[in-house]
């Protein structure tokens, strides 16, 4: 969408859609694309809140000039310096030589390292304000959500929060940019995948940011990715609050790595036995065909996590090892774990899964199960204790 969309007062959305980029941060798949949101305030003084990724900018500069109708752009507020939001800073500084760049002390260290910009800087501290006329911007420092310099900008006149990457989501816009213009439920999975992969590691800092916002009246949330929440902003705030407190749904993820189908048979058997115990929300995922970002999102969502792997050279299957390594980086909490695996002549996978759960401090539903060779019906019955124990803990 190469247009400006009024939000409220003298504030407009002036972002871009990106449906060409295959991977976000060159890591996470974008099956539905992504939106880079920027916002312009045309008051007595003019200000741009964040920019967009240079690779998808298109006519971004021309749209700003058209919106301002000959007026200069006076301020650029940088809530986050990651290149998908700072990509047009250099071009803007050249287009508007008197442009004042607004950020905090940490912002400017990264700004200089990226663009060599050291002039026309307006450094702010937590709680400082910028007078644009009717719109009075207040700056709220929210470090490590999810970079050290991240902050939010609050407009008291409209009770509107420019939240940076917080409250963001994957997915380009299909016409509607507001929560009341689209089916929010269809976007929730991509919102959680964004949270769990991009922000989740810093959930403690998310809670600190939410504490700063407590008592602040918010009618509209304007993140740098995802929907603009003008109808029900409490929805996205509540989701981030629950996810950052590691609340989860009463279901089970069964993720497996299998070379010749033996560990997969165990996964299917466990899932079936758990279903027979009354657990209705079960996800069986092959780590070889499911991207890591989706695995992490599903694990963040559910209370029970069963991981299974064939033994590969006395170790985990490499893709299961990748998942375990990433889990120890982001450390989701409040999970019930279970481990299972197969081997041909010597075990090892289950031992490494147990070590992962110990590092994560996830309690085991029951002792791990390991099967040598082909999982015959008689051998599979060794999984019953684990399945029943997991189901009982999830139901309770």
VEXDREN-2710 file (C-alpha; in Angstrom, 1 decimal):
% VEXDREN-2710
k/r/px/py/pz
1/UNK/0.0/0.0/0.0
2/UNK/1.7/3.2/-1.2
3/UNK/-0.7/5.5/0.5
4/UNK/-1.1/7.4/3.8
5/UNK/-3.8/6.2/6.1
6/UNK/-5.2/8.5/8.7
7/UNK/-5.2/7.0/12.2
8/UNK/-6.4/9.8/14.5
9/UNK/-5.8/13.5/15.0
10/UNK/-2.9/14.6/12.8
11/UNK/-1.3/11.1/12.8
12/UNK/-1.2/8.9/9.7
13/UNK/0.3/5.5/8.9
14/UNK/2.9/5.7/6.1
15/UNK/4.4/2.2/6.2
16/UNK/5.0/-0.4/3.5
17/UNK/4.2/-4.1/2.8
18/UNK/6.9/-6.6/2.0
19/UNK/5.8/-9.8/0.3
20/UNK/9.1/-10.5/-1.5
21/UNK/11.4/-11.1/1.5
22/UNK/11.5/-14.9/2.1
23/UNK/13.1/-14.7/5.5
24/UNK/12.8/-12.2/8.4
25/UNK/16.3/-11.4/9.7
26/UNK/17.4/-14.0/7.2
27/UNK/16.1/-16.7/9.6
28/UNK/12.4/-16.8/10.0
29/UNK/10.1/-17.7/7.0
30/UNK/7.5/-15.1/6.0
31/UNK/4.7/-17.1/4.3
32/UNK/2.4/-14.1/4.6
33/UNK/5.0/-11.4/4.2
34/UNK/5.6/-8.6/6.7
35/UNK/4.6/-4.9/7.2
36/UNK/7.0/-2.2/8.2
37/UNK/5.0/0.5/10.0
38/UNK/6.0/4.1/10.1
39/UNK/3.9/7.0/11.3
40/UNK/3.9/10.7/10.4
41/UNK/2.6/13.6/12.6
42/UNK/1.7/16.8/10.8
43/UNK/1.2/19.3/13.6
44/UNK/2.6/22.7/14.2
45/UNK/5.9/20.8/14.0
46/UNK/6.3/17.7/11.9
47/UNK/7.6/14.3/13.0
48/UNK/8.2/10.8/11.6
49/UNK/8.0/7.9/14.0
50/UNK/10.5/5.2/12.7
51/UNK/11.2/4.4/9.1
52/UNK/11.1/1.3/7.0
53/UNK/13.4/-1.3/5.5
54/UNK/15.3/0.2/2.6
55/UNK/14.8/-2.9/0.4
56/UNK/11.0/-2.4/0.5
57/UNK/10.8/1.4/0.7
58/UNK/9.6/2.1/-2.8
59/UNK/8.4/5.7/-3.0
60/UNK/8.6/6.2/0.8
61/UNK/10.4/9.5/0.6
62/UNK/8.0/10.8/-2.1
63/UNK/5.0/9.9/0.0
64/UNK/6.4/11.8/3.0
65/UNK/7.0/14.9/0.8
66/UNK/3.5/14.6/-0.7
67/UNK/2.0/14.4/2.8
68/UNK/3.8/17.4/4.1
69/UNK/3.0/19.5/1.0
70/UNK/6.2/21.5/1.0
71/UNK/6.7/21.7/4.7
72/UNK/10.0/20.3/6.1
73/UNK/10.2/17.2/8.2
74/UNK/11.6/18.5/11.5
75/UNK/11.9/15.4/13.7
76/UNK/12.6/11.7/13.2
77/UNK/11.9/9.7/16.4
78/UNK/13.8/6.4/16.4
79/UNK/12.1/3.8/18.7
80/UNK/14.3/1.0/17.4
81/UNK/17.5/1.0/15.4
82/UNK/17.2/-2.4/13.7
83/UNK/17.7/-2.0/10.0
84/UNK/14.1/-2.9/9.0
85/UNK/13.0/0.3/10.9
86/UNK/16.1/2.5/10.4
87/UNK/16.8/1.7/6.8
88/UNK/15.8/5.1/5.5
89/UNK/17.5/7.3/8.1
90/UNK/20.5/8.2/5.8
91/UNK/18.2/9.1/2.9
92/UNK/15.9/11.2/5.1
93/UNK/18.9/13.1/6.6
94/UNK/20.1/13.9/3.1
95/UNK/16.5/15.0/1.9
96/UNK/16.0/17.1/5.1
97/UNK/19.4/18.5/6.2
98/UNK/17.9/20.2/9.3
99/UNK/16.1/17.1/10.4
100/UNK/16.5/16.5/14.2
101/UNK/17.0/12.8/15.0
102/UNK/15.4/11.9/18.4
103/UNK/16.6/8.9/20.4
104/UNK/18.3/7.9/23.6
105/UNK/22.0/7.5/24.4
106/UNK/22.1/3.9/23.2
107/UNK/20.3/4.8/20.0
108/UNK/23.0/7.1/18.9
109/UNK/25.8/4.6/19.4
110/UNK/24.1/2.3/17.0
111/UNK/23.2/5.1/14.7
112/UNK/26.8/6.2/14.3
113/UNK/27.9/2.6/13.7
114/UNK/25.4/2.1/11.0
115/UNK/25.3/5.4/9.2
116/UNK/28.1/7.6/10.6
117/UNK/25.5/10.2/11.7
118/UNK/26.7/12.3/14.6
119/UNK/25.0/15.7/13.9
120/UNK/21.5/17.1/14.5
121/UNK/20.9/14.6/17.4
122/UNK/18.3/15.3/20.1
123/UNK/19.1/13.0/23.0
124/UNK/16.2/12.2/25.4
125/UNK/15.9/10.4/28.7
126/UNK/13.2/8.3/30.2
127/UNK/10.0/10.4/30.6
128/UNK/11.2/13.4/28.5
129/UNK/8.7/15.2/26.3
130/UNK/8.8/16.7/22.8
131/UNK/6.3/19.5/22.0
132/UNK/4.9/19.3/18.4
133/UNK/1.9/21.6/19.1
134/UNK/-1.3/19.7/20.0
135/UNK/0.7/16.5/20.1
136/UNK/3.0/16.1/23.1
137/UNK/5.3/13.1/22.8
138/UNK/6.6/11.4/25.9
139/UNK/9.4/8.9/25.7
140/UNK/9.4/5.6/27.6
141/UNK/12.6/3.7/27.6
142/UNK/12.0/-0.1/27.3
143/UNK/15.6/-1.6/27.0
144/UNK/15.9/-5.1/25.7
145/UNK/12.5/-5.3/24.1
146/UNK/14.3/-6.6/22.2
147/UNK/17.5/-4.5/21.6
148/UNK/19.2/-2.4/24.3
149/UNK/18.1/0.9/22.8
150/UNK/14.4/0.1/22.3
151/UNK/11.9/2.7/23.5
152/UNK/8.2/3.6/23.1
153/UNK/6.7/7.0/22.3
154/UNK/3.4/8.1/23.8
155/UNK/1.1/10.8/22.5
156/UNK/-1.1/12.0/25.4
157/UNK/-3.4/14.0/23.1
158/UNK/-4.7/10.9/21.4
159/UNK/-3.7/8.4/24.1
160/UNK/-1.7/6.6/21.4
161/UNK/1.3/4.4/21.9
162/UNK/4.0/4.0/19.3
163/UNK/5.4/0.8/20.7
164/UNK/8.3/-0.2/18.5
165/UNK/8.7/-3.9/18.0
166/UNK/6.6/-4.6/21.1
167/UNK/3.0/-5.7/20.3
168/UNK/4.2/-6.5/16.7
169/UNK/3.5/-9.5/14.4
170/UNK/4.4/-11.1/11.2
171/UNK/2.2/-10.7/8.2
172/UNK/1.7/-8.1/5.4
173/UNK/-1.6/-6.2/5.3
174/UNK/-4.4/-7.4/3.0
175/UNK/-6.3/-4.1/2.8
176/UNK/-7.0/-3.5/6.5
177/UNK/-4.4/-2.2/8.8
178/UNK/-6.6/-1.8/11.8
179/UNK/-7.8/-4.6/14.2
180/UNK/-11.4/-3.8/13.4
181/UNK/-10.8/-4.2/9.7
182/UNK/-9.6/-7.7/9.7
183/UNK/-10.2/-11.1/11.4
184/UNK/-7.8/-10.8/14.3
185/UNK/-8.0/-14.5/15.2
186/UNK/-6.4/-15.5/11.8
187/UNK/-3.4/-13.4/12.7
188/UNK/-2.8/-14.7/16.3
189/UNK/-0.6/-17.6/15.3
190/UNK/1.8/-15.3/13.4
191/UNK/1.7/-12.8/16.3
192/UNK/2.8/-15.6/18.7
193/UNK/5.4/-16.8/16.2
194/UNK/6.8/-13.3/16.1
195/UNK/6.7/-13.0/19.9
196/UNK/8.3/-16.3/20.6
197/UNK/11.1/-16.0/18.1
198/UNK/11.9/-12.3/18.2
199/UNK/10.9/-11.0/21.6
200/UNK/10.3/-14.1/23.8
201/UNK/13.9/-14.4/25.0
202/UNK/13.4/-11.0/26.7
203/UNK/10.1/-11.8/28.4
204/UNK/11.4/-10.5/31.8
205/UNK/12.1/-7.1/30.1
206/UNK/8.6/-7.2/28.5
207/UNK/7.1/-7.5/31.9
208/UNK/9.2/-4.4/33.1
209/UNK/7.9/-2.5/30.0
210/UNK/4.3/-3.4/30.8
211/UNK/4.8/-2.3/34.4
212/UNK/5.9/1.1/33.1
213/UNK/2.7/1.3/31.0
214/UNK/0.4/0.4/33.9
215/UNK/-2.1/3.2/34.5
216/UNK/-1.3/4.9/31.2
217/UNK/-4.5/5.3/29.2
218/UNK/-4.0/3.7/25.8
219/UNK/-6.7/4.0/23.1
220/UNK/-4.5/3.0/20.2
221/UNK/-1.3/0.8/19.8
222/UNK/0.9/1.5/16.8
223/UNK/3.7/-1.1/16.5
224/UNK/6.4/-1.2/13.9
225/UNK/5.0/-4.6/12.6
226/UNK/1.5/-5.9/12.4
227/UNK/-1.9/-4.4/13.1
228/UNK/-2.7/-1.0/14.4
229/UNK/-4.9/-1.6/17.4
230/UNK/-7.5/1.1/17.6
231/UNK/-10.7/-0.8/18.5
232/UNK/-9.4/-3.2/21.2
233/UNK/-5.8/-2.4/22.1
234/UNK/-6.1/-4.3/25.4
235/UNK/-6.3/-7.5/23.3
236/UNK/-2.7/-7.3/22.0
237/UNK/-1.4/-5.9/25.4
238/UNK/-3.0/-8.9/27.2
239/UNK/-1.6/-11.4/24.8
240/UNK/1.9/-10.0/25.3
241/UNK/1.3/-10.0/29.0
242/UNK/0.3/-13.6/29.1
243/UNK/3.1/-14.8/26.8
244/UNK/5.7/-12.9/28.7
245/UNK/4.4/-14.5/31.9
246/UNK/4.8/-17.9/30.2
247/UNK/1.1/-18.7/30.4
248/UNK/0.3/-21.7/28.1
249/UNK/-2.6/-23.7/26.8
250/UNK/-3.6/-27.1/28.1
251/UNK/-2.2/-29.1/25.2
252/UNK/0.8/-31.1/24.1
253/UNK/3.4/-30.6/21.4
254/UNK/5.0/-33.9/20.2
255/UNK/8.1/-33.0/18.2
256/UNK/10.2/-35.7/16.7
257/UNK/13.3/-36.3/14.6
258/UNK/13.3/-39.7/12.7
259/UNK/15.6/-41.0/10.1
260/UNK/13.8/-44.2/9.2
261/UNK/10.4/-43.7/10.8
262/UNK/10.9/-45.5/14.1
263/UNK/10.8/-42.3/16.3
264/UNK/7.9/-41.1/14.2
265/UNK/5.9/-44.3/15.1
266/UNK/6.6/-43.6/18.8
267/UNK/5.4/-40.0/18.3
268/UNK/2.2/-41.1/16.7
269/UNK/1.6/-43.8/19.4
270/UNK/2.2/-41.3/22.2
271/UNK/-0.1/-38.7/20.7
272/UNK/-2.9/-41.4/20.3
273/UNK/-2.6/-42.5/23.9
274/UNK/-2.6/-38.9/25.1
275/UNK/-5.8/-38.3/23.1
276/UNK/-7.4/-41.4/24.6
277/UNK/-6.8/-39.8/28.0
278/UNK/-9.0/-36.8/27.0
279/UNK/-6.4/-34.2/25.9
280/UNK/-7.9/-32.7/22.7
281/UNK/-5.2/-30.1/21.7
282/UNK/-2.2/-32.1/20.4
283/UNK/0.4/-31.1/17.8
284/UNK/2.6/-33.7/16.2
285/UNK/5.5/-32.0/14.4
286/UNK/8.4/-33.4/12.4
287/UNK/11.5/-31.2/13.0
288/UNK/12.8/-32.2/9.5
289/UNK/9.8/-30.6/7.7
290/UNK/8.7/-27.9/10.2
291/UNK/10.8/-24.8/10.4
292/UNK/12.4/-24.0/13.8
293/UNK/10.3/-20.8/14.1
294/UNK/7.1/-22.7/14.0
295/UNK/8.4/-25.4/16.4
296/UNK/9.3/-22.6/18.9
297/UNK/5.9/-21.0/18.5
298/UNK/4.0/-24.2/19.2
299/UNK/6.2/-25.0/22.2
300/UNK/5.6/-21.5/23.6
301/UNK/1.9/-22.1/23.2
302/UNK/1.4/-25.4/24.9
303/UNK/2.0/-26.7/28.4
304/UNK/3.2/-30.2/27.6
305/UNK/6.3/-30.8/25.4
306/UNK/7.3/-34.3/24.3
307/UNK/10.6/-34.4/22.3
308/UNK/11.8/-37.5/20.6
309/UNK/14.8/-38.4/18.5
310/UNK/16.6/-41.2/16.9
311/UNK/20.2/-41.6/18.0
312/UNK/22.7/-40.3/15.5
313/UNK/26.3/-41.2/16.2
314/UNK/25.5/-41.4/19.9
315/UNK/23.9/-37.9/19.8
316/UNK/20.6/-36.3/18.9
317/UNK/19.5/-36.0/15.3
318/UNK/21.1/-32.7/14.2
319/UNK/17.7/-30.9/13.7
320/UNK/16.5/-32.0/17.1
321/UNK/19.8/-30.8/18.5
322/UNK/19.2/-27.4/16.8
323/UNK/15.8/-27.2/18.5
324/UNK/17.2/-28.1/21.9
325/UNK/20.0/-25.5/21.6
326/UNK/17.5/-22.8/20.7
327/UNK/15.2/-23.7/23.6
328/UNK/18.2/-23.3/26.0
329/UNK/18.7/-19.8/24.5
330/UNK/15.1/-18.5/24.8
331/UNK/14.2/-20.6/27.9
332/UNK/10.4/-20.9/27.8
333/UNK/9.1/-21.6/31.3
334/UNK/6.3/-23.5/33.0
335/UNK/6.4/-26.6/30.8
336/UNK/5.9/-30.3/31.6
337/UNK/8.4/-32.4/29.6
338/UNK/8.8/-35.9/28.2
339/UNK/11.5/-37.6/26.2
340/UNK/11.5/-40.6/23.9
341/UNK/13.8/-42.0/21.3
342/UNK/15.1/-44.9/19.3
343/UNK/18.5/-46.5/18.6
344/UNK/20.0/-49.4/16.6
345/UNK/23.1/-50.5/18.6
346/UNK/23.7/-47.9/21.2
347/UNK/21.6/-45.2/22.7
348/UNK/22.3/-41.5/23.4
349/UNK/19.5/-39.3/22.1
350/UNK/17.3/-39.7/25.2
351/UNK/20.2/-38.9/27.5
352/UNK/20.8/-35.6/25.6
353/UNK/17.1/-34.8/25.8
354/UNK/17.1/-35.3/29.5
355/UNK/20.1/-32.9/29.8
356/UNK/18.2/-30.3/27.8
357/UNK/15.2/-30.5/30.2
358/UNK/17.5/-30.3/33.2
359/UNK/19.0/-27.1/31.7
360/UNK/15.6/-25.7/31.1
361/UNK/14.4/-26.8/34.5
362/UNK/11.4/-28.5/33.0
363/UNK/10.1/-31.3/35.2
364/UNK/9.5/-34.7/33.6
365/UNK/6.0/-36.1/33.4
366/UNK/7.5/-39.6/33.6
367/UNK/10.8/-41.3/32.9
368/UNK/12.0/-41.2/29.3
369/UNK/11.3/-44.1/26.9
370/UNK/13.8/-45.5/24.6
371/UNK/13.3/-48.4/22.1
372/UNK/15.9/-50.4/20.3
373/UNK/15.2/-51.2/16.7
374/UNK/11.7/-51.4/15.2
375/UNK/8.9/-50.2/17.6
376/UNK/6.7/-53.3/17.6
377/UNK/3.3/-53.1/19.3
378/UNK/4.8/-54.8/22.4
379/UNK/7.7/-52.3/22.5
380/UNK/5.3/-49.4/22.0
381/UNK/3.4/-50.3/25.2
382/UNK/6.4/-49.0/27.1
383/UNK/5.2/-45.5/26.1
384/UNK/1.9/-45.9/28.0
385/UNK/3.2/-44.7/31.3
386/UNK/4.7/-41.5/29.8
387/UNK/1.5/-40.8/27.7
388/UNK/-0.8/-41.3/30.7
389/UNK/1.3/-39.2/33.0
390/UNK/1.6/-36.4/30.5
391/UNK/-2.2/-36.4/29.9
392/UNK/-2.9/-36.4/33.7
393/UNK/-0.7/-33.4/34.3
394/UNK/-2.1/-31.5/31.4
395/UNK/-5.7/-32.2/32.5
396/UNK/-4.9/-31.0/36.0
END
